[in-house]
Amino acid sequence: MQALVKTEAGPGLRLVTVPDPEIGINDVLIRVHKTGICGTDLHIESWDPWAARTIRPPLVVGHEFVGHIVEVGSNVTGFGPGDLVSGEGHVVCGSCRHCLAGQRHLCADTVGLGVGRDGAFAEYVALPMTNIWHHWPGIDEEVAAIFDPFGNAVHTALAFDVHGEDVLISGAGPIGLMAIAVVRHAGARYVAVSEPNAFRRRLAERMGATLVVDPTTRDLSDAQRELGMVEGFDIALEMSGVATALRAAIDNMAHGGRIAVLGIPTGEISLDVNTIVFNQLTLRGIYGRQMYETWYQMAVLVSAGIDIKPVITHRFAYTEFEAAFAAARSGDSGKVIMDWSQS
C-alpha cells in the first residue's frame, strides 16, 4: 500500500510503498477514505524537539481518518466489511486501574496511532475493535474524518456546564473553531474568541462567536466592556498553548471561574497562583476524548444539526501531501483534508 512515512530522523515525510497491515484476532482492517492533518502531524513532519524525543522511524503517521472495514479478526463482533468507521487514536492497555474502571482516557500506558504505532496516512490502517467507532447513517465523510479533533473540542467545551455562561475561547485553530459551535449549541450566553490570525478570526465569526478579538491589539477587559460584562468570564477554553493567552484568561475570569486547558505549550509557563487561589479558580487539563462518551456526544451533536464543516478549508489528494502540509502550517487555514480514495 501507499503510505506517508517518517522514514528517518529529520524533517520531512515520504510517500512510499509499504506492506499492508496485518491484523490479529481482535483487530479490524480499514480502507482509508479521507484523513485530517493535525498539529501533531506537523510536529512530526518538521521534526521538532518533541518529535525527536518521541518518534521512532520508520513510522506511518496520521491519526484522523474515516474509511470502511475490509476485514475483521476472528474474535471481532459488532463490526463487518463495509461499515463506515473512524477510530479512537489512543490505544490503551486495557488492564490498568483506569481501564478496568471504564476510564480509558486516563490510561497511563496509552499508545498513539501515528505516534507510537503505524497510523492512518495510508491506504489501510489496522486497529483493535475496541478503538473503532461505527458512524451513524447519513454522516458526511469529511466530517467523519475529523471526529478525532472534534472530540477534543467536545471534551473541552463540555468539561464544565456552559449553559447561560459567558465563555472565552483562546485560540481559533480547528479545535477552537469547533468548540465555538459546541458551546453555542450547549446554551452559552456570550462566546468571546481571542485569536491573532485574521483568517481564523473570520472563521470564528462564521462559526458563531459573539465577539472576536485580536489579542495583539485589544485587551480582554475591553471585550468584557463591549459585551456588558461586569464580573469576568465564567468559563475559559484555552486552546492555544500560548503563555500570554492562559495568563490573560486567568486575569479575566469571574470569581469561581473554570478554565479547561487543552492547548499544549512548547515550554514551561509561570502563573500567578495568588489570583487562582483568591479568585477560587478551577483549572482542568484536557487530553484527547473520553472513551466513548465523547464519541457518542459527537454523534448526537452532528445528528442534532451542529455544522462543523466550515472548519474544513482545504482539500488535497494524498499525492499532494506537501501542499497539504504547507496549507496546514500556514495558519491561513482551518482543517486540511487529504483524500485517499483515489488510487
Summary of the structure (lengths in Angstrom):
residues: 343
radius of gyration: 20.1
end to end distance: 9.7
largest distance: 61.9
contacts: 1170
relative contact order: 0.15
helix: 32%
strand: 27%
